Each structure stands twice: as structure tokens, then as C-alpha cells.
Amino acid sequence: MRYFVTGTAGFIGFHLAKRLLHDGHEVVGYDGMTEYYNVDLKKDRHKELSKFDAFTPVLGMLEDTDMLAQATDEMPPDVIVHLAAQAGVRYSLEHPEAYVSSNLVGSWNILELAKKHKVQHLLMASTSSVYGANEKTPFQESDHTDESLTLYAASKKSMEVMAHSYSHLWKIPTTAFRFFTVYGPWGRPDMALFKFVAAMMSDQPIDVYGQGKMRRDFTYVEDLVEAIIRLVPVQPSESNRVDASRASDTLSKQAPFRVVNIGGGQPVGLLNFIEAIEKEMGKDAIKNMLPMQKGDVPQTYASPDLLQALTGYTPSTDVNTGIHKFCDWYKSYFGT
């Protein structure tokens, strides 16, 4: 099949595209190479993907409708996986305009492409941040998500709502998946694991927010990719509605639309996560204990029941294994 994947120079998009190419699919990778972080890392990801003859890179912004149309008209997709976005909870406090432009306008442009090309399945990346300050755990897809704490979360929730309307109006099979703290090799420099390892390598202190009392449902990136791959053939329809005894299904009654968590349901304390890094690196971190930042929540914790019911799969890589793989990549990439 031919996949149109946005964000292939990004962390998750790179891993998904690489897996699809390994599996024998054709991938058209669309990315704007924005300067949110080091563009050289993004270029190196695309360089890795370009080793596959079936990979076609297209450089363009999500807001560029002409470039999007040109890329998809020349190579019409069977499936669209929309991963590109302006990421980062904290960055949204300083640069809100980037989230409106990319996550709202850009996502609407992708919806228009899916409508135009009548794709078999449209899959769109959302986030656990949409659950806001939800105190009920684990987070279930059917939980209340109308009290976003950051513009990042609000933009992703808005994307879900727009996608539902398009799915209803134009009968586009659509799955929105909510990610939970993804980490692993080729990660983003603004992510906690990357920042911690980089600082510890040079004996610099690490910033530990929330006094280290936060808990996160860390999801190893290859587990996340496996879940996405398994969701591709599960186009939302009444034929695969999940029985209530197995999970609370979010399949819409008005559209071929569903929301699915991708997380293992095994939250880990931030200090425990740091301890695992210290063990892997053989040194103690110098901890700069700080209060909770605006927009942060004490805990994220996914219910994986719906994903398991739909695909027979639940992310299960433990943090010790995931951190080891990240550190191996980091040392190899930076030559340390």
C-alpha cells in the first residue's frame, strides 16, 4: 500500500515510516523541517529513510495547500497517517500561534486531502494531554475531555472534533489515537529522557519538575508503532464495535470514527524513571528540584483496554529496556 505520512523527519513519524518501509510499503513522507529543535537531527532521520527506494520525501508545511495537493495528486495515498504537529506543552505557553497554524489549520488541510482522495483509513495523532486535570484513573477514551489546561491540548482536542465532523459528512474511516509520553532512540531534544541523558553526560544538573512526584505512562516508541500498524486495518465500523464487557468503545454512532489510547497502563514515577537512567549510565544525577510548571498534570495513566480489544496488543516494553536502547543510540549518534 501507499502511505502518506506527515512528520517523517520527526521522532514518531520517522519510526513509523521506517517500519512501513521494512514491511514493504511505499511511503510518501511530508515534513516542514521547522526549527523547533535542531534541524540536523531531522535531516539525519530523513537520510536514514532515504536508504529505502520506496521512500519519497516531500518538504513542505502543513499550511501549504498547494504543496500538499501536489504531493498527493502525484502519488495518491491509500492510507494517511497524520503525525506532524507543533508539539510540546511548555512551548505552547510562549508560542501559541504555532499551535493554531499547524495543529488546527494544518490538520484541516489533511482532512481535506482525506476527503479528496477517499482514503481507506485516516489515522491522526492526538495526545493524553486532552484529559487535562482528569483525576479519574486510568484515563479512558470515553472520559470527559473538555477542560484542556494548555493550548497544545486544546488544539489536539479540536483536531479530534474536526475529524469527527469530516468522518460524518464524508464517510472517512478515521481513528484518532492518544499518545502517552513516548520515548526512545532518535527522540526529540526537548523530551525529558533526552535532556536528562545529555545533562548527565556532561555532569550538569537536571531540572525535576513537580518535586519529582509526577507519574507518567511511558510508552516505548517501537511499541507505539506496533499499535499504529495494528490499527491500520481496523477501520472504524459497526462490524468491529467492541463489546462493553471487554472495553468502553468510542466508535461514533454518527460516523466511522473512533478514539483510541496508545499506552501500556503502567505509570512510572518520575524519580523511578530517573533512577533507571542513573543505573544505565552508572552515575547519579544532580537534581534541581522545581515546582510543577503551568499546564503540567500530576499523572497520566492510560486504560489500554480498547486498544487490546481491537488489536490484541498492549505496549509492554519496560523503562529499563527502553532507556538502555535510547542510551545506546545516543552514544552511537553523538559519538560519546
TALIN-V660576 format. One record per pair of residues at least 12 apart in sequence whose ideal C-beta (glycine too) atoms are under 10 Angstrom apart, sorted by the first residue. I is the first residue (numbers start at 0). J is the second residue. Records with the same first field share a line. If there is no record, write none. Layout:
I: J + J
This chain:
0: 19 + 22 + 23 + 24 + 25 + 26 + 76 + 77 + 78 + 119 + 120 + 231
1: 19 + 24 + 25 + 26 + 27 + 53 + 55 + 71 + 74 + 75 + 76 + 77 + 78 + 118
2: 15 + 16 + 19 + 20 + 24 + 25 + 26 + 27 + 28 + 53 + 76 + 77 + 78 + 79 + 80 + 118 + 122 + 231
3: 25 + 26 + 27 + 28 + 29 + 55 + 57 + 67 + 70 + 71 + 74 + 75 + 76 + 77 + 78 + 79 + 80 + 81 + 109 + 112 + 113 + 116 + 118 + 121
4: 16 + 19 + 24 + 26 + 27 + 28 + 29 + 30 + 48 + 54 + 76 + 78 + 79 + 80 + 81 + 82 + 83 + 122
5: 27 + 28 + 29 + 30 + 31 + 57 + 59 + 61 + 67 + 70 + 79 + 80 + 81 + 82 + 83 + 84 + 105 + 106 + 108 + 109 + 112 + 123 + 124
6: 28 + 29 + 30 + 31 + 41 + 61 + 80 + 81 + 82 + 83 + 84 + 86 + 124
7: 19 + 26 + 27 + 28 + 29 + 30 + 41 + 44 + 45 + 48 + 54 + 55 + 56 + 57 + 80 + 82 + 83
8: 28 + 29 + 30 + 31 + 32 + 33 + 38 + 40 + 41 + 42 + 43 + 44 + 45 + 46 + 48 + 56 + 58 + 83
9: 28 + 30 + 31 + 32 + 33 + 35 + 36 + 40 + 41 + 44 + 82 + 83 + 84 + 86 + 124 + 185 + 187
10: 36 + 40 + 41 + 44 + 82 + 86 + 181 + 182 + 183 + 184 + 185 + 186 + 187 + 188 + 190 + 193 + 220
11: 80 + 82 + 83 + 84 + 86 + 124 + 178 + 181 + 183 + 185 + 186 + 187 + 220 + 223 + 224 + 227
12: 26 + 28 + 29 + 30 + 41 + 44 + 45 + 48 + 80 + 81 + 82 + 83 + 84 + 124
13: 28 + 30 + 40 + 41 + 43 + 44 + 45 + 47 + 48 + 82 + 184 + 185 + 220 + 224
14: 44 + 82 + 181 + 183 + 184 + 185 + 186 + 220 + 221 + 223 + 224 + 227
15: 28 + 80 + 82 + 122 + 124 + 220 + 223 + 224 + 227 + 228
16: 28 + 30 + 44 + 45 + 47 + 48 + 51 + 53 + 54 + 56 + 80 + 82 + 224
17: 44 + 47 + 48 + 50 + 51 + 54 + 185 + 221 + 224
18: 221 + 224 + 225 + 227 + 228
19: 48 + 51 + 53 + 54 + 78 + 80 + 224 + 227 + 228 + 231
20: 47 + 48 + 50 + 51 + 52 + 53 + 54
21: 51
22: 228
23: 53
24: 51 + 53 + 54 + 77 + 78 + 228 + 231
25: 51 + 52 + 53 + 54 + 55 + 74 + 76 + 77
26: 48 + 51 + 53 + 54 + 55 + 56 + 74 + 76 + 80
27: 53 + 54 + 55 + 56 + 57 + 70 + 71 + 73 + 74 + 75 + 76 + 79
28: 44 + 45 + 48 + 49 + 54 + 55 + 56 + 57 + 58 + 70 + 83
29: 55 + 56 + 57 + 58 + 59 + 60 + 61 + 63 + 66 + 67 + 70 + 71 + 79 + 81 + 82 + 83 + 109 + 112
30: 42 + 44 + 45 + 56 + 57 + 58 + 59 + 60 + 61 + 82 + 83
31: 57 + 58 + 59 + 60 + 61 + 62 + 63 + 66 + 83 + 85 + 101 + 105
32: 45 + 56 + 58 + 59 + 60
33: 60 + 61 + 83 + 85 + 97 + 101
35: 85 + 86 + 87 + 90 + 94 + 97 + 101 + 187 + 188 + 189
36: 86 + 87 + 90 + 187 + 188 + 189 + 190 + 193
37: 187 + 188
40: 185 + 186 + 187 + 188 + 193 + 332
41: 185 + 187
43: 185 + 332
44: 185
45: 58
47: 185
55: 70 + 73 + 74
56: 70
57: 69 + 70 + 71 + 73 + 74
58: 70
60: 83 + 100 + 101 + 104 + 105 + 108
61: 81 + 83 + 84 + 85 + 100 + 101 + 102 + 103 + 104 + 105 + 106 + 107 + 108 + 109
62: 100 + 101 + 104 + 105 + 107 + 108
63: 105 + 108
64: 104 + 105 + 107 + 108 + 111 + 112
66: 108
67: 105 + 108 + 109 + 111 + 112 + 115
68: 108 + 111 + 112 + 115
70: 112
71: 109 + 112 + 113 + 115 + 116 + 118
72: 112 + 115 + 116
75: 112 + 115 + 116 + 117 + 118
76: 112 + 113 + 116 + 118 + 119 + 121
77: 116 + 117 + 118 + 119 + 120 + 231
78: 113 + 118 + 119 + 120 + 121 + 122 + 172 + 231 + 232 + 234
79: 109 + 110 + 112 + 113 + 116 + 118 + 119 + 120 + 121 + 122 + 123 + 171 + 173
80: 109 + 120 + 121 + 122 + 123 + 124 + 174 + 176 + 227 + 228 + 230 + 231
81: 105 + 106 + 108 + 109 + 110 + 112 + 113 + 121 + 122 + 123 + 124 + 125 + 158 + 162 + 173 + 175
82: 122 + 123 + 124 + 176 + 178 + 227
83: 101 + 102 + 105 + 106 + 109 + 124
84: 97 + 98 + 101 + 102 + 105 + 106 + 123 + 124 + 125 + 126 + 151 + 154 + 155 + 158
85: 97 + 98 + 99 + 100 + 101 + 102 + 103 + 105 + 150 + 151 + 154
86: 98 + 101 + 102 + 124 + 126 + 151 + 155 + 187 + 189 + 190
87: 149 + 151 + 187 + 189 + 190
88: 126 + 128 + 148 + 149 + 150 + 151 + 152 + 292 + 293 + 294 + 295 + 296
89: 149 + 151 + 189 + 208 + 292 + 293 + 294 + 295
90: 149 + 150 + 151 + 189
91: 128 + 149 + 150 + 151 + 152 + 153 + 154 + 293 + 294
92: 149 + 150 + 151 + 292 + 293 + 294
94: 150
95: 149 + 150 + 151 + 153 + 154
96: 150
97: 150 + 151 + 154
98: 149 + 150 + 151 + 152 + 153 + 154 + 155 + 157
99: 150 + 153 + 154 + 157
100: 154
101: 154
102: 125 + 150 + 151 + 153 + 154 + 155 + 156 + 157 + 158
103: 153 + 154 + 155 + 157 + 158 + 161
105: 154 + 158
106: 123 + 124 + 154 + 155 + 157 + 158 + 159 + 161 + 162
107: 157 + 158 + 161 + 162 + 165
109: 121 + 123 + 158 + 161 + 162 + 165
110: 123 + 158 + 161 + 162 + 164 + 165 + 166 + 168 + 169 + 171 + 173
111: 165 + 169
113: 162 + 165 + 166 + 169 + 171 + 172 + 173
114: 165 + 166 + 168 + 169 + 170 + 171
115: 169
116: 171
117: 169 + 170 + 171
118: 171 + 172 + 173 + 234
119: 171 + 172 + 231 + 232 + 234
120: 171 + 172 + 173 + 174 + 230 + 231 + 232 + 233 + 234 + 235 + 255
121: 162 + 165 + 166 + 171 + 172 + 173 + 174 + 175 + 234 + 255 + 256
122: 162 + 172 + 173 + 174 + 175 + 176 + 227 + 230 + 231 + 233 + 234 + 259
123: 155 + 158 + 159 + 161 + 162 + 173 + 174 + 175 + 176 + 258
124: 155 + 158 + 175 + 176 + 177 + 178 + 181 + 223 + 227 + 261
125: 144 + 152 + 154 + 155 + 156 + 158 + 159 + 162 + 174 + 175 + 176 + 177 + 178 + 258 + 259 + 260 + 261
126: 149 + 151 + 152 + 154 + 155 + 156 + 158 + 159 + 175 + 176 + 177 + 178 + 179 + 180 + 181 + 299
127: 152 + 155 + 177 + 178 + 179 + 180 + 181 + 215 + 216 + 218 + 260 + 261 + 262 + 296 + 299 + 300 + 301
128: 144 + 147 + 148 + 149 + 151 + 152 + 153 + 154 + 155 + 156 + 177 + 178 + 179 + 294 + 295 + 296 + 299
129: 142 + 144 + 145 + 146 + 147 + 148 + 151 + 152 + 153 + 154 + 155 + 156 + 157 + 158 + 159 + 175 + 177 + 258
130: 142 + 143 + 144 + 146 + 147 + 148 + 152 + 156 + 177 + 179 + 260 + 296 + 298 + 299 + 300 + 301
131: 143 + 144 + 145 + 146 + 147 + 148 + 149 + 152 + 153 + 156 + 294 + 296
132: 146 + 147 + 148 + 296 + 297 + 298
133: 146 + 296 + 298 + 299 + 300
134: 296 + 297 + 298
135: 300
136: 214 + 216 + 264 + 266 + 298 + 299 + 300 + 301 + 302
137: 179 + 216 + 260 + 262 + 264 + 265 + 266 + 298 + 299 + 300 + 301 + 302 + 303 + 304
138: 177 + 179 + 216 + 260 + 262 + 264 + 298 + 299 + 300 + 301 + 302
139: 246 + 247 + 249 + 260 + 301 + 302 + 304 + 305
140: 175 + 176 + 177 + 246 + 247 + 248 + 249 + 257 + 258 + 259 + 260 + 301 + 302 + 304 + 305 + 306
141: 246 + 247 + 248 + 249 + 258 + 302 + 305
142: 247 + 260 + 302
144: 156 + 159 + 160 + 177 + 258
145: 160
147: 294
148: 293 + 294 + 295 + 296
149: 293 + 294 + 295 + 296
150: 294
151: 294
152: 294 + 296
155: 175 + 177 + 178
156: 175 + 177
158: 175
159: 173 + 175 + 177 + 256 + 258
160: 175
162: 174 + 175 + 254 + 256 + 258
163: 175 + 251 + 253 + 254 + 256 + 257 + 258
164: 253 + 254 + 256
165: 254 + 256
166: 235 + 251 + 253 + 254 + 255 + 256 + 257
167: 251 + 252 + 253 + 254 + 255 + 256
168: 253 + 254
169: 254
170: 254 + 255
171: 234 + 235 + 254 + 255 + 256
172: 233 + 234 + 235 + 236 + 254 + 255 + 256 + 257
173: 234 + 235 + 251 + 254 + 255 + 256 + 257 + 258
174: 227 + 230 + 231 + 233 + 234 + 235 + 249 + 250 + 255 + 256 + 257 + 258 + 259 + 309
175: 235 + 249 + 256 + 257 + 258 + 259
176: 223 + 226 + 227 + 230 + 257 + 258 + 259 + 260 + 261 + 262 + 306
177: 258 + 259 + 260 + 261 + 262 + 299 + 301
178: 216 + 218 + 220 + 223 + 226 + 227 + 260 + 261 + 262 + 299 + 301
179: 215 + 216 + 217 + 218 + 223 + 260 + 261 + 262 + 263 + 264 + 266 + 299 + 300 + 301 + 303 + 314
180: 192 + 214 + 215 + 216 + 217 + 218 + 262 + 266 + 267 + 272 + 299 + 301
181: 217 + 218 + 219 + 220 + 222 + 223 + 224 + 261 + 262 + 314
182: 215 + 217 + 218 + 219 + 220 + 223 + 272 + 316 + 318 + 321 + 322 + 324 + 325
183: 217 + 218 + 219 + 220 + 221 + 222 + 223 + 224 + 316 + 321 + 322 + 324 + 325 + 328
184: 219 + 220 + 221 + 321 + 324 + 325 + 326 + 327 + 328 + 329 + 331 + 332
185: 220 + 325 + 328 + 329 + 332
186: 220 + 325 + 328 + 329
190: 325
191: 205 + 206 + 207 + 208 + 213 + 215 + 217 + 269 + 272 + 273 + 276
192: 217 + 272 + 273 + 275 + 276 + 318 + 321 + 322 + 325 + 326 + 329
193: 325 + 329
194: 206
195: 207 + 272 + 273 + 276 + 277 + 280 + 284 + 286 + 322
196: 276 + 279 + 280 + 284 + 322 + 325 + 326 + 329 + 330 + 333 + 335
197: 329 + 333 + 335
198: 284 + 285 + 287
199: 273 + 276 + 277 + 279 + 280 + 282 + 283 + 284 + 285 + 326
200: 280 + 282 + 326 + 329 + 330 + 333 + 335
201: 335
202: 282 + 284 + 285
203: 284 + 285 + 287
204: 284 + 285 + 286 + 287 + 288
205: 273 + 276 + 284 + 285 + 286 + 287 + 288
206: 286 + 287 + 288 + 289 + 292
207: 269 + 270 + 273 + 284 + 286 + 287 + 288 + 289
208: 269 + 287 + 288 + 289 + 290 + 291 + 292 + 295
209: 269 + 288 + 289 + 290 + 291 + 292 + 295 + 296 + 297 + 298
210: 269 + 270 + 286 + 288 + 289 + 290 + 291
211: 268 + 269 + 270 + 271 + 272 + 273 + 286 + 288 + 289
212: 268 + 269 + 270 + 288 + 291 + 297 + 298
213: 266 + 267 + 268 + 269 + 270 + 272 + 291 + 295 + 296 + 297 + 298 + 299
214: 266 + 267 + 268 + 269 + 270 + 271 + 272 + 296 + 297 + 298 + 299 + 300
215: 262 + 266 + 267 + 268 + 269 + 272 + 296 + 297 + 298 + 299 + 300 + 318
216: 260 + 261 + 262 + 263 + 264 + 265 + 266 + 267 + 298 + 299 + 300 + 301 + 302 + 303 + 314
217: 262 + 263 + 265 + 266 + 267 + 269 + 272 + 275 + 299 + 314 + 316 + 317 + 318 + 321 + 322
218: 260 + 261 + 262 + 263 + 265 + 299 + 301 + 303 + 314 + 316 + 321
219: 263 + 314 + 315 + 316 + 317 + 318 + 320 + 321 + 322 + 324 + 325
220: 314 + 316 + 321 + 324 + 325
221: 314 + 316 + 321 + 324
222: 261 + 262 + 263 + 312 + 313 + 314 + 315 + 316 + 321
223: 261 + 262 + 263 + 314 + 316
224: 261
225: 261 + 310 + 312 + 314 + 315 + 316
226: 259 + 260 + 261 + 262 + 263 + 303 + 306 + 307 + 309 + 310 + 312 + 313 + 314
227: 259 + 261 + 310
228: 310 + 312
229: 306 + 309 + 310 + 311 + 312
230: 257 + 259 + 261 + 306 + 309 + 310 + 312
231: 310
232: 310
233: 257 + 259 + 306 + 309 + 310
234: 255 + 257
235: 248 + 249 + 250 + 251 + 254 + 255 + 256 + 257 + 258 + 259 + 309
236: 250 + 255 + 257
237: 250 + 252 + 255
239: 257 + 308 + 309
240: 252 + 257
241: 257 + 304 + 305 + 307 + 308 + 309
242: 308
244: 308
245: 304 + 305 + 307 + 308 + 309
246: 259 + 302 + 303 + 304 + 305 + 306 + 307 + 308 + 309
247: 302 + 304 + 305 + 308
248: 304 + 305 + 308 + 309
249: 305
250: 305 + 309
257: 305 + 309
258: 305
259: 301 + 303 + 305 + 306 + 308 + 309 + 310
260: 300 + 301 + 302 + 303 + 304 + 305 + 306
261: 301 + 303 + 306 + 310 + 312 + 313 + 314
262: 299 + 300 + 301 + 302 + 303 + 306 + 313 + 314
263: 300 + 301 + 303 + 306 + 313 + 314 + 315 + 316 + 317
264: 300 + 301 + 302 + 303 + 304 + 306 + 307 + 313 + 314 + 315
265: 300 + 301 + 303 + 313 + 314 + 315 + 317 + 318
266: 298 + 299 + 300 + 301
267: 317 + 318
268: 298
270: 284 + 286 + 288
271: 318
272: 318 + 321 + 322
273: 286
274: 318 + 319
275: 317 + 318 + 319 + 320 + 321 + 322 + 323
276: 318 + 319 + 322 + 323 + 325 + 326
277: 322
278: 319 + 322 + 323
279: 318 + 319 + 322 + 323 + 324 + 325 + 326 + 327
280: 322 + 326 + 329 + 330
301: 313 + 314
303: 315
